[in-house]
Amino acid sequence: MPQSVKRPQLRKQISIFVPLSDWKAIRHEAARKRIPMTELCRRWMKPEMNRLHDEEPQ
């Protein structure tokens, strides 16, 4: 039986509105960690996304 080929998961973009002070704080933290703001937000969201996936019916 051939091995299944793992395909990259499709991706979609989301956007949110935050107060300017929050945006500046996120930008500052991302700069401090030397990562893009998007990556910082992904890291912050990951624990909750894992929890949501764990709760999905099998």
Contacts in CASP RR format, 6 or more apart in sequence:
PFRMAT RR
TARGET T0000
AUTHOR 0000-0000-0000
METHOD contacts of the structure
MODEL  1
MPQSVKRPQLRKQISIFVPLSDWKAIRHEAARKRIPMTELCRRWMKPEMN
RLHDEEPQ
18 26 0 8 1.000
26 37 0 8 1.000
26 40 0 8 1.000
26 41 0 8 1.000
27 37 0 8 1.000
29 40 0 8 1.000
30 36 0 8 1.000
30 37 0 8 1.000
30 39 0 8 1.000
30 40 0 8 1.000
33 40 0 8 1.000
END
